[in-house]
């Protein structure tokens, strides 16, 4: 696993041993960042289920100033801290349940929110509802959801953001939402 583009291009990242995490593969991460960026100028990025921190660190490498990396798994949090230290960057790292993290940031507006929970948890609807209720997406912001190909979220309706598009990559679906301007 490596950083694809930006300041830290080609730098290797550590990942957890075993099957406890499912890192977003380089090709898929490249496709995601081509869709939302590919480069940034000071935006904020939340990676709620960060695993190795690869997506958030990719955002940092491509110019996001404020990056929040969260993973409930203490081993994953240690890997994230090692990757952040190796790259010599500043990121906020948390080891919280997703509900606790969202509650802690309920008054903050992120430019990008990346959601890739373990597929078996089936918590995307709940998370999107919390983000909507707290209006956690900034104007021009985007939410990126990585899920199983069987899961679909395009039909969901929210007050503060709306469905943008979805793409399929083998066994994975990426769903994009964007900030909805008030009527």
C-alpha positions as CSV (number, residue, x, y, z in Angstrom):
1,X,0.0,0.0,0.0
2,X,1.3,3.4,-1.0
3,X,0.4,7.1,-1.4
4,X,-0.6,7.6,-5.0
5,X,-0.1,11.3,-5.7
6,X,0.9,14.6,-4.2
7,X,3.6,15.6,-1.8
8,X,4.1,12.0,-0.5
9,X,3.7,10.2,-3.8
10,X,5.0,6.6,-3.8
11,X,5.6,6.6,0.0
12,X,4.7,3.2,1.5
13,X,2.1,2.8,4.2
14,X,1.9,0.2,6.9
15,X,-1.2,-1.9,7.2
16,X,-2.6,-4.2,9.8
17,X,-1.7,-7.9,9.5
18,X,-4.5,-10.3,8.9
19,X,-8.0,-9.8,7.8
20,X,-9.3,-7.4,10.5
21,X,-9.2,-4.4,8.1
22,X,-9.9,-4.1,4.4
23,X,-7.7,-1.3,3.1
24,X,-9.0,0.7,0.1
25,X,-6.7,-0.5,-2.6
26,X,-4.5,1.9,-4.5
27,X,-6.5,1.6,-7.8
28,X,-9.8,2.3,-6.1
29,X,-8.3,5.1,-4.0
30,X,-6.9,6.6,-7.2
31,X,-10.4,6.5,-8.8
32,X,-12.0,8.1,-5.8
33,X,-9.5,11.0,-5.7
34,X,-9.8,11.5,-9.4
35,X,-13.5,12.0,-8.9
36,X,-13.3,14.4,-5.9
37,X,-10.1,16.2,-6.5
38,X,-7.6,15.3,-7.6
39,X,-5.8,18.0,-5.6
40,X,-6.9,20.2,-2.8
41,X,-6.2,23.6,-1.4
42,X,-6.6,23.6,2.4
43,X,-9.8,21.6,2.8
44,X,-10.8,19.3,5.6
45,X,-11.1,15.5,5.4
46,X,-12.7,13.0,7.8
47,X,-11.9,9.3,7.5
48,X,-14.3,7.7,10.0
49,X,-13.1,4.1,9.7
50,X,-9.5,4.9,8.8
51,X,-7.8,1.4,9.1
52,X,-4.3,2.3,8.0
53,X,-5.1,5.9,7.4
54,X,-4.5,5.5,3.7
55,X,-7.4,7.6,2.4
56,X,-6.9,10.5,4.9
57,X,-3.2,10.5,4.2
58,X,-3.8,10.5,0.5
59,X,-6.0,13.6,1.1
60,X,-3.2,15.2,3.1
61,X,-0.6,14.4,0.4
62,X,-2.9,16.0,-2.2
63,X,-3.3,19.3,-0.2
64,X,-6.0,18.9,2.5
65,X,-4.8,20.9,5.6
66,X,-7.1,19.4,8.3
67,X,-7.4,15.6,8.3
68,X,-9.2,13.6,11.0
69,X,-8.4,9.8,11.1
70,X,-10.5,7.6,13.3
71,X,-10.6,3.9,13.9
72,X,-12.1,2.1,16.9
73,X,-9.6,-0.8,16.6
74,X,-6.6,0.1,18.9
75,X,-4.2,-1.9,16.6
76,X,-5.4,0.1,13.6
77,X,-4.9,3.4,15.6
78,X,-1.3,2.4,16.3
79,X,-0.7,1.7,12.6
80,X,-2.3,5.1,11.7
81,X,0.0,6.8,14.3
82,X,3.1,5.1,12.8
83,X,2.1,6.1,9.2
84,X,1.5,9.7,10.3
85,X,4.8,9.8,12.1
86,X,6.7,8.2,9.2
87,X,5.3,10.9,6.8
88,X,6.0,13.7,9.4
89,X,2.5,15.2,9.0
90,X,0.0,16.6,11.4
91,X,-3.4,14.8,11.6
92,X,-5.8,14.3,14.4
93,X,-6.0,10.6,15.3
94,X,-8.9,9.2,17.3
95,X,-9.6,5.7,18.7
96,X,-13.4,6.1,19.1
97,X,-16.6,4.4,18.1
98,X,-18.0,6.1,15.1
99,X,-21.0,7.5,17.1
100,X,-18.6,9.1,19.7
101,X,-16.5,10.6,16.9
102,X,-19.5,12.1,15.1
103,X,-20.8,13.5,18.4
104,X,-17.4,15.1,19.1
105,X,-17.4,16.8,15.7
106,X,-21.2,17.5,15.4
107,X,-20.5,21.3,15.2
108,X,-17.8,21.0,12.6
109,X,-18.3,21.2,8.8
110,X,-16.0,18.9,6.8
111,X,-15.3,19.4,3.1
112,X,-14.9,15.6,2.6
113,X,-16.2,12.7,4.6
114,X,-15.0,9.2,3.7
115,X,-17.1,6.3,5.1
116,X,-15.8,2.7,4.7
117,X,-17.1,0.8,7.7
118,X,-16.9,-3.0,7.9
119,X,-19.5,-4.1,5.4
120,X,-21.2,-6.4,7.9
121,X,-22.0,-3.5,10.3
122,X,-24.7,-2.1,8.0
123,X,-24.4,1.4,9.6
124,X,-24.2,3.7,6.6
125,X,-27.8,4.8,6.8
126,X,-27.3,5.7,10.5
127,X,-24.1,7.6,9.8
128,X,-25.5,9.5,6.9
129,X,-28.6,10.5,9.1
130,X,-26.3,11.8,11.9
131,X,-24.2,13.8,9.4
132,X,-27.4,15.2,7.9
133,X,-29.0,16.1,11.3
134,X,-25.9,17.9,12.4
135,X,-25.2,19.4,9.0
136,X,-21.6,18.2,9.1
137,X,-20.9,18.7,5.4
138,X,-19.6,22.1,4.3
139,X,-20.8,24.0,1.3
140,X,-19.4,22.3,-1.8
141,X,-18.5,19.3,0.4
142,X,-18.8,15.7,-0.6
143,X,-19.4,12.4,1.2
144,X,-17.8,9.3,-0.3
145,X,-19.2,5.9,0.8
146,X,-17.3,2.7,0.0
147,X,-19.6,-0.3,0.4
148,X,-20.3,-3.8,-0.9
149,X,-21.7,-4.0,-4.4
150,X,-25.0,-5.2,-3.0
151,X,-25.5,-2.1,-1.0
152,X,-27.1,0.9,-2.6
153,X,-27.7,4.4,-1.1
154,X,-28.7,6.5,-4.1
155,X,-32.4,6.4,-3.3
156,X,-31.9,7.9,0.2
157,X,-33.1,11.5,0.8
158,X,-31.4,14.0,3.1
159,X,-31.9,17.7,3.9
160,X,-28.4,19.0,3.8
161,X,-26.9,16.8,1.0
162,X,-28.0,14.8,-1.9
163,X,-27.0,11.9,-4.1
164,X,-24.5,12.8,-6.8
165,X,-23.4,9.5,-8.4
166,X,-22.2,6.0,-7.9
167,X,-19.7,3.8,-9.5
168,X,-19.0,0.0,-9.4
169,X,-15.6,-1.5,-9.1
170,X,-15.7,-5.3,-9.1
171,X,-17.2,-6.2,-5.7
172,X,-17.2,-2.6,-4.4
173,X,-19.6,0.3,-4.9
174,X,-18.6,3.9,-4.4
175,X,-21.5,6.3,-3.7
176,X,-21.0,10.1,-3.8
177,X,-23.2,12.7,-2.1
178,X,-22.8,16.5,-2.4
179,X,-23.8,19.4,-0.3
180,X,-27.4,20.6,-1.1
181,X,-27.9,24.3,-1.4
182,X,-31.0,25.6,0.4
183,X,-34.1,26.2,-1.6
